[in-house]
Amino acid sequence: MQSEGKSYPFDHLPAIDYDAHPAYGRVMSMPMLGARLKAISYFGYGFLLTSAQRVIDIAHLPRPAAGGKPFAALLRQLPTYLRLILLQRLSRFTAGRAFAPKTERGAAVFAPLQADGFAAVRLGPDAIAQIRTQLAPQLSALEQRTVPGGAEPGRIDVDLAANPHLYRWFNQTAADLGLTEASSAYLKRPVGVGQIVAELAEAPGVAAASPFADVSVDASPCDGFKVDPGTNVLKLVIYLGEVGPDNGPLTYVAGSNRAATRFWDGLIRRANDLAGLSSTLQSWRETFYALPAGLQRKASFGADLVADSAFAAAIQSNQVELTSPKGNAVLYDPAGIHRDGVVTHGRRSAIVVTFTELPR
């Protein structure tokens, strides 16, 4: 079994006692009324944004062309967007088992995806070579852009309008591998390749400091673990070279996809992330701590998990490092607990594909 018998034991995402946290309640005074009102206003802004995005289902609508005027494009495509929103909700309501896998290849990917939240697959050397050829301009641009020691990987979004042939090729390749069929079965709706991103990450020149170094608190062993705030999408990461434990494998907590299904919990976590309240900088920590306890939740929560907590132990015990020997591509549910590739030595070159509903 690809998860090695591991399974996240909780039915909800990690809950953190910030009053007892060494970088929050233990070193911060009780928030005054002004600080609480400021925190609520920030959260309210994030909550309005995430609620609007959830209502219009923005993750499943066509993206405006790169370099265009987003607001003008939105107005021009508004009738199309309204039609898509209605059709998508209707199709989800009536889906049932209509998208269950019908081929052995699709079923082979769907079974581990449903059980663990991820499925490791292997693309042949010809497919990897073709991806490198197809995305040669983007990969070359990343080589020129990447600066050793940078904290964030270089990323280039591949624009659909400018590169329709790339999207056609990736859609065909994903269908041939059973990935599209498995994704449709998992999400219970027809999906395809909605976004392609080229990434290049290099190891930093010096070891990263603890996010709580200002209060002399060591970094959590779970630093970097998170859930993506988007909903009802799947991602496929394709390694373009060998990836071992030190050069950025995706790490996934097996079975945690089943713990990320609480509606209000998801809204609160996304609202805090959109409002900037997930930052570990001291000023933002103080604002976040001023929130009512019921709103103290983050999508990017890994840094805040203390090493001796039950949730930290569960994540460490049930994480799976998806290195090249397991597969040179991984299809996964980003709503589950995962950590994107952290490069400590060498570099990682990869393509990240998002499966979502396409215009019909």
Disulfide bonds with the S-S distance in Angstrom:
none
